[in-house]
């Protein structure tokens, strides 16, 4: 998986999720299982396979799968500079956006 679009960032996302490496397998697995992930602080509690050596301009994030029927299309991610600043309301909104995106992409 590779980033294809972004908004609200100072720079573009650079992470590619490649099968066969821990971060890629974890992320691709998340999408294929139609799951979501909230990380309150990437420095103190990084997700499985996280590259802790890479500098990031955010500390917290939420990622949700975008699935249309049985087709995994990708994921949406929301990040924030303040650790712990993303909550259940943010997760719900991102899941809603992912659902709308899945409908739009699935109807093409």
C-alpha positions in Angstrom: 0.0 0.0 0.0 1.2 3.5 -0.9 -0.2 6.9 0.1 -2.2 8.4 -2.8 -3.7 11.4 -1.2 -3.4 13.6 1.9 -4.7 16.8 3.4 -3.8 19.1 6.2 -0.1 18.1 6.4 2.9 20.2 6.2 4.5 17.5 4.0 3.3 14.5 2.2 3.2 11.0 3.8 6.2 8.9 2.9 5.4 5.5 4.4 4.9 2.5 2.1 3.4 -0.6 3.6 5.2 -3.6 2.1 4.3 -7.2 2.6 7.0 -9.3 4.3 8.2 -6.7 6.8 6.6 -6.2 10.3 5.1 -2.8 9.8 3.7 -3.7 6.3 2.3 -7.1 7.5 0.6 -5.4 10.5 -0.9 -2.7 8.4 -2.0 -4.8 5.5 -3.5 -7.3 8.1 -5.4 -4.5 9.7 -7.0 -3.5 6.4 -7.8 -7.0 5.3 -9.4 -7.8 8.7 -11.5 -4.5 8.4 -10.1 -3.3 11.7 -9.0 0.0 13.2 -6.1 1.1 15.3 -5.7 4.0 17.7 -2.2 4.9 19.0 -2.2 7.4 21.8 1.6 8.0 21.6 3.9 6.7 19.0 7.0 7.4 21.2 5.9 5.6 24.4 3.6 2.9 23.0 4.2 2.3 19.3 2.2 -0.3 17.3 3.6 -3.6 16.2 6.4 -3.3 13.7 6.7 0.5 14.1 9.9 2.1 13.0 11.0 3.9 16.2 14.1 5.4 14.5 12.0 7.4 12.0 11.3 11.1 13.0 7.6 12.0 12.8 5.8 15.3 13.1 2.9 13.7 15.0 2.5 11.7 18.2 -1.0 10.1 18.0 -2.9 8.6 15.2 -6.0 6.6 14.2 -6.1 4.4 11.2 -9.3 2.6 9.8 -9.7 0.2 7.0 -11.7 1.2 3.8 -13.6 -1.9 2.6 -16.2 -2.1 -0.1 -18.0 -5.4 0.2 -15.3 -8.0 0.1 -12.7 -5.7 -1.4 -10.0 -4.0 0.7 -9.4 -0.6 -0.8 -6.9 0.9 1.7 -7.1 2.9 4.9 -7.7 6.4 6.2 -5.4 7.8 8.9 -5.9 10.8 11.2 -2.9 12.0 13.2 -2.3 14.7 15.8 0.8 16.4 17.3 -0.4 16.0 20.9 -0.2 12.6 22.5 -3.6 11.2 23.7 -5.5 13.9 21.8 -7.6 11.5 19.6 -10.7 9.9 21.2 -13.7 7.7 20.5 -15.5 10.6 18.7 -12.5 11.0 16.3 -12.6 7.2 15.7 -16.3 7.3 15.0 -15.9 10.2 12.5 -13.0 8.5 10.7 -15.0 5.2 10.5 -17.9 7.2 9.0 -15.7 8.8 6.5 -14.1 5.4 5.6 -17.6 4.0 5.0 -18.6 6.9 2.8 -15.4 6.5 0.8 -15.9 2.8 0.4 -19.4 3.4 -1.0 -18.1 6.0 -3.4 -15.2 3.9 -4.6 -17.2 0.6 -4.6 -19.8 2.1 -6.9 -17.4 3.1 -9.7 
